[in-house]
Amino acid sequence: MIVTSGFKSFEVERLDCESYQDYLERTYFIINNLKTGKYDIDELIQKSLIYYSIKVLGCGYVKDTENCIRDMSKFAGVRLEK
């Protein structure tokens, strides 16, 4: 899916193991956090993969990383259930 923000366009690739719903949610996570201006696109794609790993795959990360992703997911309109 190609996403446009202002004058920038970028592609968010769907993972082979990712359902379409999870892919849309991860893309939504990226778009809404991009609007804050705090992160560049490469960093947001990396953080979206961590979000996916926590939410869908049930992976654990250090507390600071999980708290950061949890805060970003609240802003993005998607939530971690932990």
PyMOL Python script that loads the backbone (N, CA, C, O; Angstrom):
from pymol import cmd

cmd.read_pdbstr("""\
ATOM      1  N   MET A   1       0.852  -1.158   0.000  1.00  0.00           N
ATOM      2  CA  MET A   1       0.000   0.000   0.000  1.00  0.00           C
ATOM      3  C   MET A   1       0.901   1.225   0.000  1.00  0.00           C
ATOM      4  O   MET A   1       1.858   1.290   0.771  1.00  0.00           O
ATOM      5  N   ILE A   2       0.611   2.174  -0.837  1.00  0.00           N
ATOM      6  CA  ILE A   2       1.370   3.421  -0.875  1.00  0.00           C
ATOM      7  C   ILE A   2       0.588   4.458  -0.088  1.00  0.00           C
ATOM      8  O   ILE A   2      -0.603   4.670  -0.319  1.00  0.00           O
ATOM      9  N   VAL A   3       1.279   5.101   0.844  1.00  0.00           N
ATOM     10  CA  VAL A   3       0.673   6.092   1.730  1.00  0.00           C
ATOM     11  C   VAL A   3       1.307   7.437   1.414  1.00  0.00           C
ATOM     12  O   VAL A   3       2.512   7.522   1.178  1.00  0.00           O
ATOM     13  N   THR A   4       0.496   8.484   1.411  1.00  0.00           N
ATOM     14  CA  THR A   4       1.000   9.823   1.161  1.00  0.00           C
ATOM     15  C   THR A   4       0.726  10.695   2.366  1.00  0.00           C
ATOM     16  O   THR A   4      -0.372  10.695   2.922  1.00  0.00           O
ATOM     17  N   SER A   5       1.750  11.441   2.760  1.00  0.00           N
ATOM     18  CA  SER A   5       1.627  12.387   3.863  1.00  0.00           C
ATOM     19  C   SER A   5       2.276  13.689   3.421  1.00  0.00           C
ATOM     20  O   SER A   5       3.495  13.760   3.268  1.00  0.00           O
ATOM     21  N   GLY A   6       1.470  14.709   3.218  1.00  0.00           N
ATOM     22  CA  GLY A   6       2.012  15.964   2.708  1.00  0.00           C
ATOM     23  C   GLY A   6       2.556  15.747   1.307  1.00  0.00           C
ATOM     24  O   GLY A   6       1.836  15.324   0.403  1.00  0.00           O
ATOM     25  N   PHE A   7       3.834  16.042   1.142  1.00  0.00           N
ATOM     26  CA  PHE A   7       4.476  15.864  -0.157  1.00  0.00           C
ATOM     27  C   PHE A   7       5.277  14.573  -0.231  1.00  0.00           C
ATOM     28  O   PHE A   7       5.974  14.330  -1.217  1.00  0.00           O
ATOM     29  N   LYS A   8       5.184  13.750   0.796  1.00  0.00           N
ATOM     30  CA  LYS A   8       5.955  12.513   0.847  1.00  0.00           C
ATOM     31  C   LYS A   8       5.052  11.313   0.603  1.00  0.00           C
ATOM     32  O   LYS A   8       3.915  11.267   1.073  1.00  0.00           O
ATOM     33  N   SER A   9       5.571  10.354  -0.130  1.00  0.00           N
ATOM     34  CA  SER A   9       4.878   9.084  -0.340  1.00  0.00           C
ATOM     35  C   SER A   9       5.817   7.962   0.055  1.00  0.00           C
ATOM     36  O   SER A   9       7.028   8.060  -0.142  1.00  0.00           O
ATOM     37  N   PHE A  10       5.271   6.917   0.603  1.00  0.00           N
ATOM     38  CA  PHE A  10       6.077   5.767   0.983  1.00  0.00           C
ATOM     39  C   PHE A  10       5.219   4.521   0.904  1.00  0.00           C
ATOM     40  O   PHE A  10       3.989   4.586   0.916  1.00  0.00           O
ATOM     41  N   GLU A  11       5.890   3.391   0.825  1.00  0.00           N
ATOM     42  CA  GLU A  11       5.180   2.118   0.718  1.00  0.00           C
ATOM     43  C   GLU A  11       5.341   1.332   2.006  1.00  0.00           C
ATOM     44  O   GLU A  11       6.445   1.194   2.532  1.00  0.00           O
ATOM     45  N   VAL A  12       4.239   0.825   2.500  1.00  0.00           N
ATOM     46  CA  VAL A  12       4.250  -0.063   3.658  1.00  0.00           C
ATOM     47  C   VAL A  12       3.973  -1.462   3.123  1.00  0.00           C
ATOM     48  O   VAL A  12       2.878  -1.751   2.642  1.00  0.00           O
ATOM     49  N   GLU A  13       4.969  -2.317   3.213  1.00  0.00           N
ATOM     50  CA  GLU A  13       4.818  -3.669   2.692  1.00  0.00           C
ATOM     51  C   GLU A  13       4.120  -4.561   3.706  1.00  0.00           C
ATOM     52  O   GLU A  13       4.350  -4.467   4.912  1.00  0.00           O
ATOM     53  N   ARG A  14       3.269  -5.423   3.189  1.00  0.00           N
ATOM     54  CA  ARG A  14       2.557  -6.383   4.034  1.00  0.00           C
ATOM     55  C   ARG A  14       3.448  -7.602   4.260  1.00  0.00           C
ATOM     56  O   ARG A  14       4.037  -8.138   3.322  1.00  0.00           O
ATOM     57  N   LEU A  15       3.535  -8.029   5.513  1.00  0.00           N
ATOM     58  CA  LEU A  15       4.316  -9.216   5.842  1.00  0.00           C
ATOM     59  C   LEU A  15       3.602 -10.463   5.334  1.00  0.00           C
ATOM     60  O   LEU A  15       2.373 -10.484   5.263  1.00  0.00           O
ATOM     61  N   ASP A  16       4.351 -11.494   4.982  1.00  0.00           N
ATOM     62  CA  ASP A  16       3.746 -12.736   4.491  1.00  0.00           C
ATOM     63  C   ASP A  16       2.801 -13.357   5.519  1.00  0.00           C
ATOM     64  O   ASP A  16       1.777 -13.933   5.154  1.00  0.00           O
ATOM     65  N   CYS A  17       3.142 -13.241   6.791  1.00  0.00           N
ATOM     66  CA  CYS A  17       2.353 -13.871   7.853  1.00  0.00           C
ATOM     67  C   CYS A  17       1.258 -12.956   8.400  1.00  0.00           C
ATOM     68  O   CYS A  17       0.553 -13.332   9.337  1.00  0.00           O
ATOM     69  N   GLU A  18       1.108 -11.778   7.837  1.00  0.00           N
ATOM     70  CA  GLU A  18       0.209 -10.758   8.371  1.00  0.00           C
ATOM     71  C   GLU A  18      -1.157 -10.817   7.692  1.00  0.00           C
ATOM     72  O   GLU A  18      -1.247 -10.834   6.465  1.00  0.00           O
ATOM     73  N   SER A  19      -2.222 -10.847   8.498  1.00  0.00           N
ATOM     74  CA  SER A  19      -3.564 -10.784   7.919  1.00  0.00           C
ATOM     75  C   SER A  19      -3.798  -9.382   7.370  1.00  0.00           C
ATOM     76  O   SER A  19      -3.102  -8.437   7.742  1.00  0.00           O
ATOM     77  N   TYR A  20      -4.767  -9.255   6.498  1.00  0.00           N
ATOM     78  CA  TYR A  20      -5.054  -7.944   5.918  1.00  0.00           C
ATOM     79  C   TYR A  20      -5.488  -6.959   7.002  1.00  0.00           C
ATOM     80  O   TYR A  20      -5.110  -5.788   6.961  1.00  0.00           O
ATOM     81  N   GLN A  21      -6.272  -7.418   7.962  1.00  0.00           N
ATOM     82  CA  GLN A  21      -6.724  -6.560   9.059  1.00  0.00           C
ATOM     83  C   GLN A  21      -5.534  -6.068   9.889  1.00  0.00           C
ATOM     84  O   GLN A  21      -5.459  -4.888  10.233  1.00  0.00           O
ATOM     85  N   ASP A  22      -4.612  -6.970  10.206  1.00  0.00           N
ATOM     86  CA  ASP A  22      -3.418  -6.585  10.971  1.00  0.00           C
ATOM     87  C   ASP A  22      -2.567  -5.599  10.177  1.00  0.00           C
ATOM     88  O   ASP A  22      -1.999  -4.664  10.741  1.00  0.00           O
ATOM     89  N   TYR A  23      -2.484  -5.812   8.878  1.00  0.00           N
ATOM     90  CA  TYR A  23      -1.727  -4.922   7.997  1.00  0.00           C
ATOM     91  C   TYR A  23      -2.338  -3.522   7.997  1.00  0.00           C
ATOM     92  O   TYR A  23      -1.614  -2.532   8.097  1.00  0.00           O
ATOM     93  N   LEU A  24      -3.644  -3.433   7.887  1.00  0.00           N
ATOM     94  CA  LEU A  24      -4.306  -2.122   7.907  1.00  0.00           C
ATOM     95  C   LEU A  24      -4.096  -1.426   9.250  1.00  0.00           C
ATOM     96  O   LEU A  24      -3.865  -0.218   9.296  1.00  0.00           O
ATOM     97  N   GLU A  25      -4.175  -2.179  10.332  1.00  0.00           N
ATOM     98  CA  GLU A  25      -3.988  -1.598  11.658  1.00  0.00           C
ATOM     99  C   GLU A  25      -2.551  -1.091  11.830  1.00  0.00           C
ATOM    100  O   GLU A  25      -2.332  -0.022  12.399  1.00  0.00           O
ATOM    101  N   ARG A  26      -1.583  -1.857  11.339  1.00  0.00           N
ATOM    102  CA  ARG A  26      -0.187  -1.447  11.433  1.00  0.00           C
ATOM    103  C   ARG A  26       0.062  -0.199  10.579  1.00  0.00           C
ATOM    104  O   ARG A  26       0.815   0.688  10.981  1.00  0.00           O
ATOM    105  N   THR A  27      -0.567  -0.129   9.407  1.00  0.00           N
ATOM    106  CA  THR A  27      -0.443   1.049   8.550  1.00  0.00           C
ATOM    107  C   THR A  27      -1.074   2.266   9.217  1.00  0.00           C
ATOM    108  O   THR A  27      -0.528   3.367   9.146  1.00  0.00           O
ATOM    109  N   TYR A  28      -2.213   2.073   9.858  1.00  0.00           N
ATOM    110  CA  TYR A  28      -2.886   3.145  10.594  1.00  0.00           C
ATOM    111  C   TYR A  28      -1.985   3.648  11.723  1.00  0.00           C
ATOM    112  O   TYR A  28      -1.911   4.852  11.970  1.00  0.00           O
ATOM    113  N   PHE A  29      -1.303   2.729  12.406  1.00  0.00           N
ATOM    114  CA  PHE A  29      -0.344   3.061  13.457  1.00  0.00           C
ATOM    115  C   PHE A  29       0.740   3.991  12.893  1.00  0.00           C
ATOM    116  O   PHE A  29       1.098   4.986  13.523  1.00  0.00           O
ATOM    117  N   ILE A  30       1.250   3.666  11.721  1.00  0.00           N
ATOM    118  CA  ILE A  30       2.299   4.472  11.091  1.00  0.00           C
ATOM    119  C   ILE A  30       1.780   5.853  10.707  1.00  0.00           C
ATOM    120  O   ILE A  30       2.404   6.863  11.031  1.00  0.00           O
ATOM    121  N   ILE A  31       0.662   5.901  10.029  1.00  0.00           N
ATOM    122  CA  ILE A  31       0.118   7.172   9.529  1.00  0.00           C
ATOM    123  C   ILE A  31      -0.160   8.143  10.668  1.00  0.00           C
ATOM    124  O   ILE A  31       0.237   9.306  10.596  1.00  0.00           O
ATOM    125  N   ASN A  32      -0.828   7.689  11.705  1.00  0.00           N
ATOM    126  CA  ASN A  32      -1.187   8.603  12.784  1.00  0.00           C
ATOM    127  C   ASN A  32       0.006   9.063  13.602  1.00  0.00           C
ATOM    128  O   ASN A  32       0.006  10.183  14.112  1.00  0.00           O
ATOM    129  N   ASN A  33       1.019   8.224  13.738  1.00  0.00           N
ATOM    130  CA  ASN A  33       2.214   8.668  14.445  1.00  0.00           C
ATOM    131  C   ASN A  33       3.090   9.543  13.561  1.00  0.00           C
ATOM    132  O   ASN A  33       3.869  10.346  14.074  1.00  0.00           O
ATOM    133  N   LEU A  34       2.980   9.407  12.260  1.00  0.00           N
ATOM    134  CA  LEU A  34       3.709  10.269  11.340  1.00  0.00           C
ATOM    135  C   LEU A  34       3.217  11.713  11.471  1.00  0.00           C
ATOM    136  O   LEU A  34       3.993  12.657  11.325  1.00  0.00           O
ATOM    137  N   LYS A  35       1.945  11.870  11.743  1.00  0.00           N
ATOM    138  CA  LYS A  35       1.346  13.200  11.875  1.00  0.00           C
ATOM    139  C   LYS A  35       1.928  13.989  13.048  1.00  0.00           C
ATOM    140  O   LYS A  35       1.891  15.220  13.042  1.00  0.00           O
ATOM    141  N   THR A  36       2.464  13.295  14.053  1.00  0.00           N
ATOM    142  CA  THR A  36       3.019  13.995  15.220  1.00  0.00           C
ATOM    143  C   THR A  36       4.314  14.718  14.901  1.00  0.00           C
ATOM    144  O   THR A  36       4.667  15.685  15.576  1.00  0.00           O
ATOM    145  N   GLY A  37       5.026  14.259  13.876  1.00  0.00           N
ATOM    146  CA  GLY A  37       6.294  14.856  13.516  1.00  0.00           C
ATOM    147  C   GLY A  37       7.456  14.430  14.403  1.00  0.00           C
ATOM    148  O   GLY A  37       8.570  14.927  14.242  1.00  0.00           O
ATOM    149  N   LYS A  38       7.208  13.515  15.337  1.00  0.00           N
ATOM    150  CA  LYS A  38       8.252  13.064  16.264  1.00  0.00           C
ATOM    151  C   LYS A  38       9.161  12.004  15.663  1.00  0.00           C
ATOM    152  O   LYS A  38      10.292  11.827  16.115  1.00  0.00           O
ATOM    153  N   TYR A  39       8.681  11.305  14.655  1.00  0.00           N
ATOM    154  CA  TYR A  39       9.405  10.157  14.108  1.00  0.00           C
ATOM    155  C   TYR A  39       9.495  10.270  12.595  1.00  0.00           C
ATOM    156  O   TYR A  39       8.599  10.815  11.950  1.00  0.00           O
ATOM    157  N   ASP A  40      10.587   9.748  12.030  1.00  0.00           N
ATOM    158  CA  ASP A  40      10.658   9.667  10.573  1.00  0.00           C
ATOM    159  C   ASP A  40      10.049   8.329  10.139  1.00  0.00           C
ATOM    160  O   ASP A  40       9.769   7.461  10.966  1.00  0.00           O
ATOM    161  N   ILE A  41       9.857   8.186   8.854  1.00  0.00           N
ATOM    162  CA  ILE A  41       9.132   7.027   8.341  1.00  0.00           C
ATOM    163  C   ILE A  41       9.862   5.714   8.618  1.00  0.00           C
ATOM    164  O   ILE A  41       9.224   4.712   8.940  1.00  0.00           O
ATOM    165  N   ASP A  42      11.167   5.707   8.500  1.00  0.00           N
ATOM    166  CA  ASP A  42      11.914   4.472   8.751  1.00  0.00           C
ATOM    167  C   ASP A  42      11.762   4.015  10.196  1.00  0.00           C
ATOM    168  O   ASP A  42      11.598   2.825  10.465  1.00  0.00           O
ATOM    169  N   GLU A  43      11.817   4.957  11.113  1.00  0.00           N
ATOM    170  CA  GLU A  43      11.646   4.619  12.529  1.00  0.00           C
ATOM    171  C   GLU A  43      10.231   4.118  12.807  1.00  0.00           C
ATOM    172  O   GLU A  43      10.038   3.195  13.599  1.00  0.00           O
ATOM    173  N   LEU A  44       9.248   4.726  12.157  1.00  0.00           N
ATOM    174  CA  LEU A  44       7.860   4.299  12.363  1.00  0.00           C
ATOM    175  C   LEU A  44       7.600   2.904  11.805  1.00  0.00           C
ATOM    176  O   LEU A  44       6.840   2.134  12.392  1.00  0.00           O
ATOM    177  N   ILE A  45       8.215   2.579  10.692  1.00  0.00           N
ATOM    178  CA  ILE A  45       8.039   1.227  10.146  1.00  0.00           C
ATOM    179  C   ILE A  45       8.636   0.207  11.111  1.00  0.00           C
ATOM    180  O   ILE A  45       8.042  -0.845  11.345  1.00  0.00           O
ATOM    181  N   GLN A  46       9.802   0.510  11.671  1.00  0.00           N
ATOM    182  CA  GLN A  46      10.409  -0.389  12.653  1.00  0.00           C
ATOM    183  C   GLN A  46       9.524  -0.533  13.887  1.00  0.00           C
ATOM    184  O   GLN A  46       9.316  -1.641  14.382  1.00  0.00           O
ATOM    185  N   LYS A  47       9.008   0.579  14.377  1.00  0.00           N
ATOM    186  CA  LYS A  47       8.145   0.532  15.566  1.00  0.00           C
ATOM    187  C   LYS A  47       6.829  -0.184  15.273  1.00  0.00           C
ATOM    188  O   LYS A  47       6.265  -0.831  16.156  1.00  0.00           O
ATOM    189  N   SER A  48       6.338  -0.072  14.038  1.00  0.00           N
ATOM    190  CA  SER A  48       5.102  -0.772  13.689  1.00  0.00           C
ATOM    191  C   SER A  48       5.313  -2.287  13.694  1.00  0.00           C
ATOM    192  O   SER A  48       4.394  -3.045  14.004  1.00  0.00           O
ATOM    193  N   LEU A  49       6.513  -2.718  13.352  1.00  0.00           N
ATOM    194  CA  LEU A  49       6.820  -4.147  13.397  1.00  0.00           C
ATOM    195  C   LEU A  49       6.895  -4.638  14.838  1.00  0.00           C
ATOM    196  O   LEU A  49       6.501  -5.766  15.136  1.00  0.00           O
ATOM    197  N   ILE A  50       7.398  -3.797  15.724  1.00  0.00           N
ATOM    198  CA  ILE A  50       7.411  -4.140  17.151  1.00  0.00           C
ATOM    199  C   ILE A  50       5.974  -4.199  17.665  1.00  0.00           C
ATOM    200  O   ILE A  50       5.614  -5.105  18.416  1.00  0.00           O
ATOM    201  N   TYR A  51       5.156  -3.228  17.256  1.00  0.00           N
ATOM    202  CA  TYR A  51       3.732  -3.218  17.625  1.00  0.00           C
ATOM    203  C   TYR A  51       3.063  -4.525  17.192  1.00  0.00           C
ATOM    204  O   TYR A  51       2.344  -5.151  17.971  1.00  0.00           O
ATOM    205  N   TYR A  52       3.307  -4.925  15.952  1.00  0.00           N
ATOM    206  CA  TYR A  52       2.742  -6.168  15.430  1.00  0.00           C
ATOM    207  C   TYR A  52       3.231  -7.374  16.239  1.00  0.00           C
ATOM    208  O   TYR A  52       2.447  -8.263  16.571  1.00  0.00           O
ATOM    209  N   SER A  53       4.514  -7.396  16.549  1.00  0.00           N
ATOM    210  CA  SER A  53       5.089  -8.512  17.316  1.00  0.00           C
ATOM    211  C   SER A  53       4.461  -8.629  18.697  1.00  0.00           C
ATOM    212  O   SER A  53       4.186  -9.732  19.167  1.00  0.00           O
ATOM    213  N   ILE A  54       4.236  -7.495  19.343  1.00  0.00           N
ATOM    214  CA  ILE A  54       3.632  -7.505  20.680  1.00  0.00           C
ATOM    215  C   ILE A  54       2.162  -7.901  20.598  1.00  0.00           C
ATOM    216  O   ILE A  54       1.712  -8.805  21.302  1.00  0.00           O
ATOM    217  N   LYS A  55       1.421  -7.213  19.733  1.00  0.00           N
ATOM    218  CA  LYS A  55      -0.031  -7.406  19.683  1.00  0.00           C
ATOM    219  C   LYS A  55      -0.445  -8.758  19.105  1.00  0.00           C
ATOM    220  O   LYS A  55      -1.283  -9.449  19.686  1.00  0.00           O
ATOM    221  N   VAL A  56       0.126  -9.132  17.986  1.00  0.00           N
ATOM    222  CA  VAL A  56      -0.342 -10.323  17.283  1.00  0.00           C
ATOM    223  C   VAL A  56       0.436 -11.574  17.680  1.00  0.00           C
ATOM    224  O   VAL A  56      -0.152 -12.629  17.920  1.00  0.00           O
ATOM    225  N   LEU A  57       1.745 -11.452  17.746  1.00  0.00           N
ATOM    226  CA  LEU A  57       2.569 -12.621  18.014  1.00  0.00           C
ATOM    227  C   LEU A  57       2.800 -12.873  19.502  1.00  0.00           C
ATOM    228  O   LEU A  57       3.266 -13.948  19.879  1.00  0.00           O
ATOM    229  N   GLY A  58       2.482 -11.897  20.347  1.00  0.00           N
ATOM    230  CA  GLY A  58       2.626 -12.067  21.784  1.00  0.00           C
ATOM    231  C   GLY A  58       4.064 -11.998  22.279  1.00  0.00           C
ATOM    232  O   GLY A  58       4.377 -12.520  23.349  1.00  0.00           O
ATOM    233  N   CYS A  59       4.940 -11.359  21.514  1.00  0.00           N
ATOM    234  CA  CYS A  59       6.346 -11.237  21.911  1.00  0.00           C
ATOM    235  C   CYS A  59       6.481 -10.242  23.059  1.00  0.00           C
ATOM    236  O   CYS A  59       5.651  -9.349  23.229  1.00  0.00           O
ATOM    237  N   GLY A  60       7.521 -10.411  23.825  1.00  0.00           N
ATOM    238  CA  GLY A  60       7.807  -9.488  24.914  1.00  0.00           C
ATOM    239  C   GLY A  60       9.069  -8.704  24.625  1.00  0.00           C
ATOM    240  O   GLY A  60       9.996  -9.213  23.994  1.00  0.00           O
ATOM    241  N   TYR A  61       9.105  -7.473  25.082  1.00  0.00           N
ATOM    242  CA  TYR A  61      10.252  -6.587  24.932  1.00  0.00           C
ATOM    243  C   TYR A  61      10.545  -5.963  26.285  1.00  0.00           C
ATOM    244  O   TYR A  61       9.773  -6.117  27.231  1.00  0.00           O
ATOM    245  N   VAL A  62      11.663  -5.260  26.371  1.00  0.00           N
ATOM    246  CA  VAL A  62      11.971  -4.566  27.623  1.00  0.00           C
ATOM    247  C   VAL A  62      10.855  -3.561  27.910  1.00  0.00           C
ATOM    248  O   VAL A  62      10.196  -3.063  26.998  1.00  0.00           O
ATOM    249  N   LYS A  63      10.663  -3.279  29.179  1.00  0.00           N
ATOM    250  CA  LYS A  63       9.528  -2.455  29.614  1.00  0.00           C
ATOM    251  C   LYS A  63       9.496  -1.091  28.921  1.00  0.00           C
ATOM    252  O   LYS A  63       8.422  -0.632  28.530  1.00  0.00           O
ATOM    253  N   ASP A  64      10.647  -0.438  28.760  1.00  0.00           N
ATOM    254  CA  ASP A  64      10.672   0.880  28.117  1.00  0.00           C
ATOM    255  C   ASP A  64      10.155   0.818  26.679  1.00  0.00           C
ATOM    256  O   ASP A  64       9.407   1.694  26.244  1.00  0.00           O
ATOM    257  N   THR A  65      10.553  -0.210  25.956  1.00  0.00           N
ATOM    258  CA  THR A  65      10.099  -0.371  24.576  1.00  0.00           C
ATOM    259  C   THR A  65       8.599  -0.629  24.526  1.00  0.00           C
ATOM    260  O   THR A  65       7.889  -0.015  23.730  1.00  0.00           O
ATOM    261  N   GLU A  66       8.110  -1.537  25.375  1.00  0.00           N
ATOM    262  CA  GLU A  66       6.672  -1.819  25.398  1.00  0.00           C
ATOM    263  C   GLU A  66       5.871  -0.585  25.789  1.00  0.00           C
ATOM    264  O   GLU A  66       4.813  -0.332  25.213  1.00  0.00           O
ATOM    265  N   ASN A  67       6.352   0.184  26.754  1.00  0.00           N
ATOM    266  CA  ASN A  67       5.637   1.400  27.161  1.00  0.00           C
ATOM    267  C   ASN A  67       5.599   2.428  26.029  1.00  0.00           C
ATOM    268  O   ASN A  67       4.579   3.083  25.815  1.00  0.00           O
ATOM    269  N   CYS A  68       6.703   2.564  25.313  1.00  0.00           N
ATOM    270  CA  CYS A  68       6.748   3.488  24.171  1.00  0.00           C
ATOM    271  C   CYS A  68       5.729   3.081  23.113  1.00  0.00           C
ATOM    272  O   CYS A  68       4.966   3.917  22.630  1.00  0.00           O
ATOM    273  N   ILE A  69       5.713   1.817  22.758  1.00  0.00           N
ATOM    274  CA  ILE A  69       4.778   1.318  21.738  1.00  0.00           C
ATOM    275  C   ILE A  69       3.337   1.439  22.228  1.00  0.00           C
ATOM    276  O   ILE A  69       2.444   1.781  21.452  1.00  0.00           O
ATOM    277  N   ARG A  70       3.110   1.162  23.504  1.00  0.00           N
ATOM    278  CA  ARG A  70       1.765   1.290  24.078  1.00  0.00           C
ATOM    279  C   ARG A  70       1.283   2.745  23.984  1.00  0.00           C
ATOM    280  O   ARG A  70       0.135   2.993  23.617  1.00  0.00           O
ATOM    281  N   ASP A  71       2.154   3.701  24.314  1.00  0.00           N
ATOM    282  CA  ASP A  71       1.783   5.111  24.219  1.00  0.00           C
ATOM    283  C   ASP A  71       1.500   5.513  22.773  1.00  0.00           C
ATOM    284  O   ASP A  71       0.545   6.239  22.498  1.00  0.00           O
ATOM    285  N   MET A  72       2.331   5.041  21.862  1.00  0.00           N
ATOM    286  CA  MET A  72       2.126   5.354  20.444  1.00  0.00           C
ATOM    287  C   MET A  72       0.836   4.728  19.925  1.00  0.00           C
ATOM    288  O   MET A  72       0.168   5.320  19.078  1.00  0.00           O
ATOM    289  N   SER A  73       0.477   3.558  20.408  1.00  0.00           N
ATOM    290  CA  SER A  73      -0.736   2.894  19.923  1.00  0.00           C
ATOM    291  C   SER A  73      -1.986   3.600  20.429  1.00  0.00           C
ATOM    292  O   SER A  73      -3.009   3.611  19.745  1.00  0.00           O
ATOM    293  N   LYS A  74      -1.914   4.191  21.623  1.00  0.00           N
ATOM    294  CA  LYS A  74      -3.069   4.945  22.132  1.00  0.00           C
ATOM    295  C   LYS A  74      -3.334   6.162  21.259  1.00  0.00           C
ATOM    296  O   LYS A  74      -4.481   6.459  20.925  1.00  0.00           O
ATOM    297  N   PHE A  75      -2.273   6.859  20.895  1.00  0.00           N
ATOM    298  CA  PHE A  75      -2.429   8.030  20.033  1.00  0.00           C
ATOM    299  C   PHE A  75      -2.956   7.633  18.656  1.00  0.00           C
ATOM    300  O   PHE A  75      -3.743   8.358  18.048  1.00  0.00           O
ATOM    301  N   ALA A  76      -2.521   6.497  18.183  1.00  0.00           N
ATOM    302  CA  ALA A  76      -2.868   6.083  16.826  1.00  0.00           C
ATOM    303  C   ALA A  76      -4.302   5.559  16.713  1.00  0.00           C
ATOM    304  O   ALA A  76      -4.777   5.299  15.608  1.00  0.00           O
ATOM    305  N   GLY A  77      -4.982   5.406  17.826  1.00  0.00           N
ATOM    306  CA  GLY A  77      -6.350   4.904  17.765  1.00  0.00           C
ATOM    307  C   GLY A  77      -6.421   3.399  17.749  1.00  0.00           C
ATOM    308  O   GLY A  77      -7.497   2.838  17.539  1.00  0.00           O
ATOM    309  N   VAL A  78      -5.305   2.725  17.964  1.00  0.00           N
ATOM    310  CA  VAL A  78      -5.253   1.270  18.089  1.00  0.00           C
ATOM    311  C   VAL A  78      -4.656   0.974  19.445  1.00  0.00           C
ATOM    312  O   VAL A  78      -3.895   1.786  19.972  1.00  0.00           O
ATOM    313  N   ARG A  79      -4.977  -0.158  20.019  1.00  0.00           N
ATOM    314  CA  ARG A  79      -4.556  -0.434  21.387  1.00  0.00           C
ATOM    315  C   ARG A  79      -3.907  -1.782  21.548  1.00  0.00           C
ATOM    316  O   ARG A  79      -4.257  -2.751  20.874  1.00  0.00           O
ATOM    317  N   LEU A  80      -2.957  -1.826  22.451  1.00  0.00           N
ATOM    318  CA  LEU A  80      -2.402  -3.097  22.898  1.00  0.00           C
ATOM    319  C   LEU A  80      -3.274  -3.554  24.054  1.00  0.00           C
ATOM    320  O   LEU A  80      -3.655  -2.743  24.898  1.00  0.00           O
ATOM    321  N   GLU A  81      -3.591  -4.830  24.104  1.00  0.00           N
ATOM    322  CA  GLU A  81      -4.489  -5.323  25.149  1.00  0.00           C
ATOM    323  C   GLU A  81      -3.795  -5.696  26.433  1.00  0.00           C
ATOM    324  O   GLU A  81      -4.471  -5.997  27.416  1.00  0.00           O
ATOM    325  N   LYS A  82      -2.472  -5.689  26.472  1.00  0.00           N
ATOM    326  CA  LYS A  82      -1.765  -6.068  27.695  1.00  0.00           C
ATOM    327  C   LYS A  82      -2.022  -5.101  28.804  1.00  0.00           C
ATOM    328  O   LYS A  82      -1.502  -5.273  29.906  1.00  0.00           O
TER     329      LYS A  82
END
""", "prot")
cmd.dss("prot")
cmd.show_as("cartoon", "prot")
cmd.util.cbc("prot")
cmd.orient("prot")
